[in-house]
Amino acid sequence: MRGLDLKQDELFSYTTLEQRIPNDHPLRPLRRLVDTVLASMDRDFDGLYSRRGRASIAPERLLRASLLQVIYTVRSERQLVEQIDFNL
């Protein structure tokens, strides 16, 4: 079963994750482009996932994380999670 691509606005903080990232950050325009492309692939993703079972992580999230991993040349997913935690 395909999980939902829900946005988490707050992370146990008084500021949202969006507020932590500067408005002029170079990844912001890339994020808008990637979101547009992934939205156009929504029907394709739906066809790949079963309607039964436990919801998985949304493929959009996995693809966005993989893109960050490539952009920042992070060697592994575990290291990517550590980098995100450290940089927040």
Backbone as a ProteinNet text record, in pm:
[ID]
protein_1_A
[PRIMARY]
MRGLDLKQDELFSYTTLEQRIPNDHPLRPLRRLVDTVLASMDRDFDGLYSRRGRASIAPERLLRASLLQVIYTVRSERQLVEQIDFNL
[TERTIARY]
84.7	0	89.2	58.7	138.8	106.8	210.6	192.2	163.6	112	79.8	201.4	207.8	317.4	274.9	263.9	221	339.4	316.2	420.3	412.2	524.5	530	568.7	475	500	590.6	574.6	653	730.9	845.6	929.4	960.1	857.6	871	940.5	900.3	963.5	859.1	892.6	800.5	815.6	915.9	933.4	917.7	865.6	849.2	981.3	990.5	1110.3	1125.9	1013.7	1018.5	1079.8	1053.6	1108.5	1258.4	1308.2	1451	1537.7	1475.2	1549.4	1533.7	1643.6	1634.6	1553.8	1482.7	1400.8	1483.1	1608.5	1692.4	1781.3	1750.7	1831	1817.9	1928.4	1924.2	1838.8	1809.1	1726.7	1577	1536	1393.2	1335.8	1397	1341.4	1346.9	1452.8	1463.5	1351.8	1318	1209.6	1077.2	1050.6	925.7	921.1	1032.5	1039.7	1019.8	1088.5	1078.3	935.5	872.9	735.7	639.7	661.4	577.7	593.4	717	742.6	683.3	703.1	650.2	497.4	435.9	289.8	238.2	312.4	269.9	285.1	362.9	384.9	292.9	200.3	113.2	37.8	-16.7	-91.3	0.6	123.8	220	251.7	271.7	300.4	182	61.1	-57.8	-66	-27	-32.8	68.9	173.2	279	252.8	157.4	135.1	1.4	-2.2	-123.7	-217.6	-344.3	-443.8	-454.6	-399.2	-407.8	-273.7	-279.6	-157.1	-127.9	-14.4	27.6	88	59.5	111.6	263.3	326.9	471.9	509.8	637.8	685.3	650.5	600.2	560.3	681.1	664.8	777.6	832.1	745.3	792	897.1	874.3	972	1103.6	1093.9	1216.1	1295.5	1225.8	1295.5	1356.6	1285.3	1342.9	1467.6	1462.2	1578.1	1694.7	1666	1772.9	1835.1	1752.8	1804.6	1896.8	1857.9	1945.9	2076.9	2067	2186.3	2282.9	2230.1	2314.4	2371.6	2287.6	2331.9	2445.4	2430.9	2530.8	2636.8	2638.4	2736	2752.9	2639.5	2639.9	2646.1	2734.1	2762.2	2652.2	2573	2472.5	2348.8	2238.9	2116.2	2132.6	2204.4	2227.8	2305.8	2405.4	2483.2	2396.9	2304.8	2214.6	2128.5	2073	1991.2	2075	2198.1	2286.5	2316.3	2340.1	2368.6	2248	2129.1	2008.2	1989.9	2003.7	1991.5	2095.3	2217.7	2325.9	2301.2	2260.5	2245.1	2120.8	2023.2	1907.8	1941.5
-116.9	0	123.2	217.4	338.8	436.3	485.8	584.3	722.3	808.8	945.1	1034.9	1135.8	1232.2	1352.7	1330.8	1436.2	1521.5	1649.4	1741.8	1759.3	1749	1768.5	1913	1991.8	2134.1	2166.3	2093.9	2125.8	2003.5	2029.9	1923.1	1954.8	1946.1	1975.5	2109.5	2209.5	2338.8	2447	2568.1	2677.9	2729.5	2683.7	2722.3	2598.2	2618.6	2506.6	2482.3	2368	2339	2437.8	2480.4	2578.5	2710.8	2749.4	2874.6	2864.5	2744.7	2726.2	2739.8	2725.1	2730.8	2870.7	2938.6	3074.9	3078.5	3188.4	3202.8	3200	3242.9	3246.9	3123.1	3017.3	2895.3	2834.9	2791.3	2739.8	2614.3	2541.9	2422	2453.4	2572.5	2604.8	2595.4	2657.3	2642.1	2496.9	2425.8	2285.1	2204.7	2233.9	2163.9	2183.3	2306.7	2332.4	2252.2	2247.2	2170.8	2021.4	1968.7	1826.5	1792.6	1878.6	1853.8	1849.4	1936.3	1937.5	1807.6	1764.5	1640.3	1521	1515.1	1403.1	1402.6	1519.2	1526.3	1471.1	1494.5	1441.4	1289.7	1231.9	1087.4	1016.6	1089.2	1035.3	910.4	913.5	798.5	677.6	702	592.5	527.4	609.5	556.2	475.3	526	453.4	314.3	301.7	172.4	72.6	120	32	-23.1	34.8	-3	-73.4	-169	-243	-155.3	-183.6	-111.5	-170.6	-288.6	-356.3	-348.5	-373.6	-378.4	-248.5	-247.2	-129.9	-26.6	98.3	206.4	214.3	234.9	248	396.1	421.3	558.8	602.7	723.3	773.2	774.6	727.2	725.3	865.4	966.6	1103.8	1141.7	1102.1	1131.7	1060.4	934.6	857.5	917.8	959.2	1018.2	1153.9	1233.6	1362.4	1340.8	1243.8	1214.4	1164	1079.9	1029.9	1143.6	1238.1	1352.9	1437	1459.4	1532.1	1457	1326.6	1244.3	1261.4	1266	1282.8	1424.5	1524.3	1663.9	1692.8	1641.6	1668.5	1558.9	1467.5	1357.3	1286.3	1247.3	1170.9	1023.8	948.4	811.2	710.6	731.7	631.8	699.8	624.9	678	704.9	618.3	638.6	768.6	792.6	915.4	1037.5	1022.9	1132.9	1170.6	1071.8	1097.9	1166.3	1120.3	1182.7	1327.2	1353.7	1490.3	1580.7	1532	1612.3	1644.6	1544.8	1568.5	1669	1654.5	1743	1885.8	1900.1	2033.8	2107.5	2033.4	2101.4	2154.5
0	0	0	-85.7	-99.2	12.4	79.5	184.3	127.9	211.3	170.6	181.2	95.8	97.3	180.7	311.5	401.6	442.9	453.4	495.5	646.3	713.9	858.1	882.2	931.7	948.6	1065.9	1174.4	1292.7	1339.5	1396.9	1448.2	1594.3	1680.5	1822.6	1845	1771.2	1777.4	1750.1	1780.8	1753.5	1610.8	1541.2	1401.7	1314.5	1195.2	1103.1	1030.8	968.4	890.1	774.7	716.5	608	654.6	778.5	830.6	857.5	873.6	901.4	775.9	660.1	533.7	475.1	443.6	389.3	258.7	238.2	117.1	-10.6	-4.2	-124	-138.6	-64	-72.1	-212	-272.1	-410.3	-428.5	-322.1	-337.2	-347.3	-310.2	-315.4	-457.1	-558.7	-694.9	-743.2	-704.7	-742.4	-677.5	-554.4	-484.9	-557.7	-601.9	-674.5	-804.2	-874.2	-998.8	-973.3	-873.8	-840	-796.5	-716.6	-673.4	-792.6	-890.1	-1010	-1088.6	-1105.7	-1179.2	-1105.4	-974.4	-897.2	-895.8	-894.2	-899.2	-1031.8	-1139.4	-1269.1	-1275.8	-1186.1	-1183.5	-1084.5	-1025.4	-921.7	-968.4	-1087.1	-1138.9	-1157.8	-1202.7	-1219.1	-1084.7	-981.4	-848.4	-795.6	-817.8	-771.6	-833.5	-958.5	-1025.8	-974	-909.2	-860.1	-720.9	-649.9	-510.8	-493.8	-404.6	-372.5	-290.1	-298.4	-218.2	-78.1	-58.1	71.2	142.8	272.4	350.5	422	485.6	561.6	467.1	493	407.2	418.2	305.5	301.7	305.3	300	285.3	143.4	130.6	-1.1	-94.9	-217.7	-311.4	-339	-329.9	-350.5	-247	-123.7	-18.1	-43.1	-81.5	-107.2	-222.8	-327.7	-442.8	-408.5	-329.1	-287	-201.2	-111.4	-26.5	-110.3	-208.4	-296.7	-376.7	-418.5	-492.7	-404.8	-280	-187.5	-166.3	-156.3	-136.5	-253.2	-374.7	-492.9	-498.9	-474.4	-483.7	-385.2	-263.9	-160.9	-150.3	-245.2	-251.7	-117.4	-61.5	62.7	23.9	89.7	47.3	76.1	180.5	216.2	274.2	278.8	336	485.3	551.8	695.2	717.8	635.9	649.4	615.4	520.6	486.2	606.6	674.9	793.5	901.4	920.3	1019.3	982.4	854.2	808.2	829.8	800.2	819.5	967.3	1053.3	1197.6	1245.5	1200.7	1243	1194.3	1069.2	1011.9	1061.1	1112.6	1172	1309.5
[MASK]
++++++++++++++++++++++++++++++++++++++++++++++++++++++++++++++++++++++++++++++++++++++++

